[in-house]
Amino acid sequence: MEAQTASTAKWTIDPSHSEMVFKVKHMMISTVTGRFEDFSGELEAEGEDFSHGRAKINIDVNSITTNNKDRDAHLKSDDFFNAESFPQITFVSRSFDGNKLVGDLTIRDVTKEVSLDVDYQGTAVDPYGQTKAGFEVRGEINRKDFNLKWNAVTEAGNIVVSDTVKLDLHVQFVKQ
């Protein structure tokens, strides 16, 4: 993050009012939903519209949960995230025009540019006097682009895990 100027506001993620959710097709007949429970991030922006804001998000891979301990352990293994060697997922923005967020997503040892759709939900002051801003962020990535390559084929020929992962992030920031 660059040095803060007088007109630049700094915001941090409020983890108790935010969620990092992903969805992936299982056997091409159902969808499995997972989330990361431990994450942090900051946003620097000039003005109230957040355009040209700069964001950085860190996600703890070991905080992954899909409501199945065996599946979570498999996701943390080298078949997928390899949490032991690559414990963090990071996102660093390059640009934000108010609707589209473009930045570098790093999973494992791979960094790729991704483009995400953003819906700004507004800014409000909570009962404790804190100014908060809400965003809904959606997008898709191909997991194989990030070396999350494990897969299997069922007897019927169905792929067990789709390549496409849908991201559905609900993020609330607190003005500092």
JOSUL-V153700 format. One record per run of one state. SS is the DSSP state (H for helix, E for strand, C for the rest). FROM is the first residue (numbers start at 1). TO is the last residue. If there is no record, write none. Layout:
ss = <SS | SS>
from = <FROM | FROM>
to = <TO | TO>
This chain:
ss = <C | E | C | H | C | E | C | E | C | E | C | E | H | E | C | H | C | E | C | E | C | E | C | E | H | C | E | C | E | C | E | C>
from = <1 | 8 | 14 | 15 | 18 | 19 | 27 | 30 | 37 | 39 | 47 | 54 | 61 | 64 | 66 | 69 | 77 | 88 | 97 | 100 | 108 | 110 | 126 | 131 | 143 | 147 | 153 | 154 | 159 | 160 | 161 | 176>
to = <7 | 13 | 14 | 17 | 18 | 26 | 29 | 36 | 38 | 46 | 53 | 60 | 63 | 65 | 68 | 76 | 87 | 96 | 99 | 107 | 109 | 125 | 130 | 142 | 146 | 152 | 153 | 158 | 159 | 160 | 175 | 176>
